[in-house]
Amino acid sequence: MFQRPFSDVNITCLMITIILKKYTPTFLPQGTMAGQACAIIGLVTFILFVVIGIVILTVAPPIIHDMTESNIVLSTRGIGYGFWKSPPFPILLQLWVWNLTNPDDVMRGAKPKISQIGPFTYRENRPKTNITFDSQNNTVSYISPQSYVFAPELSFCDPTKINFTTINVPYITAVSEASFWGVVDRVGVTLAAKMTHSTVFKSVRVYDFIWGYTDPFLEELKKVKKDAVPTTFFGIFAGRNNSHDGVYVVDSGKRNSSFTNVIQTFNGDRLLTFWSTEQCNMINGTDATYNPPFLDENEPVYVFSSDICRSIKASFEGLRKVQGITVHRYVGPPDDFDSGLVNPANLGFCTPDSSHCLPGGLLNVSNCQKNAPVVMSLPHFLYTDPAVQDMIADGIYPDKEHHQTFFDIEPQTGAPLRINKRLQINVHVKAYEQFLDWKHLPEIYLPTMWLNESTSIGDDNGSEFRWLTLYPHLITLCVGWGLVAIGLILIIVSVTVFFMRKRKGPRNSRVLVNEETEVQTWDNETQYLDPST
């Protein structure tokens, strides 16, 4: 007995053949009914490919957007919470000190010659602790203790075993303050200096200058004028190791994700008190460790830095790649460093008032540094007034690539994948007529130290981050456009084959009905055949 394989496709094609035979309008191309049936099945399938691809391309991006948003806002259930609480990327603090090579000449009024020594590198750890959620106000409060461990393999040498020459910061701080005191108090400063053999410039151990030491001059001055010496311990980062800078209260982002981690108060205050205008005292932006998602390159990013006691604006500079991930690079625009006399928006940073504006590129932070005549700038006086750079005879070589602060942020999540925060600490030195040792000094902004606080995503974290950010979008595009492309190609092929066969005329074909009967179509006439014949 005649037998052939029997399948669902045969049945489907046969059913559609019968329907087509009965209901196909006369104006449609007439051909083999079974062929038309299978062609329609294929055509519908290919159209579905296109439709499904378009649906994926349309629906998936909003779903990914919502998933990203729900994971970035500050919640213990979000993936981003762990990133925010304890940044997984290593943080390095690199320090360079400026060695004054001609102190005797400067004492007689000459320009200083300086050379940098470093880096002295520390691994920094700064998790967030004492975290408290306020569901009513949608805020989160925390502190961020900072600890530092010396990294000898990344350093120039051991900071405990090298000295350098620089301005005597405790001494100049006292002299600067004493210029407003009475004669008796000024004499007390001079006596304290003589008794401790203090000089305008001194050789100091790098470690002591950074982390602090008990200064003999301050101890002696405290005996003469106790209220003028809040502490006898001096160091640029004195008390900073294993401590925190204050209590932050930030927006959780639950009401509006564009405010995620934006600082609401710092140490209980919505405004600072160091500057002369409300605008300059505003606390804007985040702490730079975590940012709102979906950044717009046309909008600046604001970052609050307790180191310089102000918020800074960073503008979009261009696109960069970090571990294969596209990021937005944000930098401080040069005009943001202009003097208040040039850029009126900076007038509030002139202290105590607008008549005391410093040259462009300098920031007087004495109000938030215990009245020490400390002035901040970018390293090597990048973007400062040329007159300031000209105050240094030798050693200053500003370079944007190595001395600019920048933030590389992944725009969809707001994650900072690479940060280089660079600052230079200078001391405003000038002649003080009331003090013999200080009488002939030139007016200069003398660099003492500069730092680079940096972090960057590593290989392991980069691979994980690509799965969270890059791959969902890539998979969506590949699958969606792949289905659309395959569907369109197959539709074109199917239509082409259909019309080519139509031009060649009808063909004899047989369709199995069952093991006993077979349908033969010829010139659109149907006959039932006996398989045994």
URJOUR-V14892 format. One record per run of one state. SS is the DSSP state (H for helix, E for strand, - for the rest). FROM is the first residue (numbers start at 1). LEN is the number of residues. If there is no record, write none. Layout:
ss: <SS:SS>
from: <FROM:FROM>
len: <LEN:LEN>
//
This chain:
ss: <-:H:-:H:-:H:-:E:-:H:-:E:-:E:-:E:-:E:-:H:-:H:-:E:-:H:-:H:-:E:H:-:E:-:H:-:H:-:E:-:E:-:E:-:H:-:E:-:E:-:E:-:H:E:-:E:-:E:-:E:-:E:-:H:-:H:-:H:-:E:-:H:-:E:-:H:-:H:-:E:-:H:-:E:-:E:-:H:-:E:-:H:-:E:-:E:-:E:->
from: <1:8:24:33:73:79:86:91:101:103:108:112:126:129:135:139:144:146:151:152:155:159:162:163:168:169:179:183:196:201:206:212:213:215:216:225:226:229:233:235:243:244:248:252:257:260:263:267:269:270:271:272:278:282:283:286:287:301:306:310:323:325:332:334:338:344:350:354:357:363:365:366:369:374:378:379:382:386:390:392:395:400:404:406:410:416:430:436:439:444:457:459:505:509:513:517:523:525:531>
len: <7:16:9:40:6:7:5:10:2:5:4:14:3:6:4:5:2:5:1:3:4:3:1:5:1:10:4:13:5:5:6:1:2:1:9:1:3:4:2:8:1:4:4:5:3:3:4:2:1:1:1:6:4:1:3:1:14:5:4:13:2:7:2:4:6:6:4:3:6:2:1:3:5:4:1:3:4:4:2:3:5:4:2:4:6:14:6:3:5:13:2:46:4:4:4:6:2:6:3>
//
